[in-house]
Amino acid sequence: MALAAFYGSLFFGLVGTLTLIGYYGRVLASRGEVIYANIGVSFRQAVLIAFAVVALLILQSFRLLTWWDGGLLVVAIMLLELYFRAK
């Protein structure tokens, strides 16, 4: 139960932090113009990155993580993001 609470809180903490970093990075890239449409994109990318990090940590805790599994997980997350961008 403690590990589930740890991974859950880590996931939500990463989502919040990565959303803010992604949003402010997009604001700086657009030369200070605040576009609120960037919040949805930043949130989606933060959820995907946080899911990948937590999934990799869970696999490592069960001693199932190899470079091949980690690479496949990262590629799957990247393909999912490309699907969302194309749509």
PyMOL commands that set and color helices and strands:
alter all, ss='L'
color gray80, all
select helices_A, chain A and resi 2-29+38-61+67-86
alter helices_A, ss='H'
color red, helices_A
deselect
rebuild
show_as cartoon
